[in-house]
Amino acid sequence: MSSRQIPAGASAPAVSSKSASKYYGYFLEERDEILKHKWIESQKAGEDIGFDRALTEWVREHRDEWRKERERRKEKK
């Protein structure tokens, strides 16, 4: 059994659908930013840089600032 499998007789922690959709929405926003980064960097390189490289670069170079800006936008609402 891998560390991610749930043992027999146990159940996964309960997650409300509202909470799950909030996190899924957050995931989708972040994925869109990574895909934008992939497109921009692929255009600069003249070839597809691939999702893995785009993800790594975006997390390393842009994620922290993106999260801060996202929180600022949420506070203004």
C-alpha positions as CSV (number, residue, x, y, z in Angstrom):
1,M,0.0,0.0,0.0
2,S,1.4,3.4,-0.9
3,S,1.4,6.3,1.6
4,R,-1.5,7.9,-0.4
5,Q,-3.9,5.0,-0.1
6,I,-6.5,5.0,2.6
7,P,-6.3,1.9,4.8
8,A,-9.2,-0.6,4.6
9,G,-12.1,0.5,6.9
10,A,-10.9,4.1,7.0
11,S,-12.4,7.1,5.2
12,A,-10.9,10.2,3.7
13,P,-11.3,13.4,5.7
14,A,-14.6,15.1,4.9
15,V,-14.4,18.1,2.6
16,S,-17.4,20.2,2.0
17,S,-18.3,20.8,-1.7
18,K,-18.0,24.5,-1.1
19,S,-14.5,24.1,0.3
20,A,-13.5,21.7,-2.5
21,S,-14.8,24.1,-5.2
22,K,-12.9,27.0,-3.6
23,Y,-9.7,25.0,-3.8
24,Y,-10.4,23.8,-7.2
25,G,-11.1,27.4,-8.3
26,Y,-7.7,28.4,-6.8
27,F,-6.0,25.5,-8.7
28,L,-7.6,26.6,-12.0
29,E,-6.5,30.2,-11.5
30,E,-2.9,29.1,-10.8
31,R,-3.0,26.7,-13.8
32,D,-4.1,29.5,-16.1
33,E,-1.2,31.6,-15.0
34,I,1.3,28.7,-15.6
35,L,-0.2,28.2,-19.1
36,K,0.2,32.0,-19.8
37,H,3.8,31.7,-18.7
38,K,4.3,28.6,-20.9
39,W,2.9,30.4,-23.9
40,I,5.0,33.6,-23.4
41,E,8.3,31.7,-22.8
42,S,7.6,29.3,-25.7
43,Q,7.1,32.3,-28.0
44,K,10.4,33.8,-26.8
45,A,12.2,30.5,-27.2
46,G,10.7,29.8,-30.6
47,E,9.6,26.3,-29.5
48,D,7.3,24.7,-26.9
49,I,9.1,24.7,-23.5
50,G,6.7,22.1,-22.1
51,F,4.5,22.3,-19.1
52,D,7.0,20.9,-16.6
53,R,9.6,23.6,-17.3
54,A,6.8,26.3,-17.3
55,L,5.5,25.1,-14.0
56,T,9.0,25.0,-12.4
57,E,9.9,28.5,-13.7
58,W,6.6,30.0,-12.7
59,V,6.6,28.6,-9.2
60,R,10.2,29.8,-8.7
61,E,9.9,33.2,-10.4
62,H,6.3,34.3,-10.1
63,R,4.1,32.4,-7.6
64,D,4.8,34.3,-4.5
65,E,4.0,37.7,-6.1
66,W,1.0,36.2,-7.8
67,R,-0.3,35.0,-4.5
68,K,0.2,38.4,-2.8
69,E,-1.6,40.2,-5.7
70,R,-4.4,37.7,-5.5
71,E,-4.8,38.3,-1.8
72,R,-4.8,42.1,-2.4
73,R,-7.6,41.7,-5.0
74,K,-9.6,39.6,-2.6
75,E,-9.3,42.2,0.2
76,K,-10.6,44.9,-2.0
77,K,-13.9,43.0,-2.7
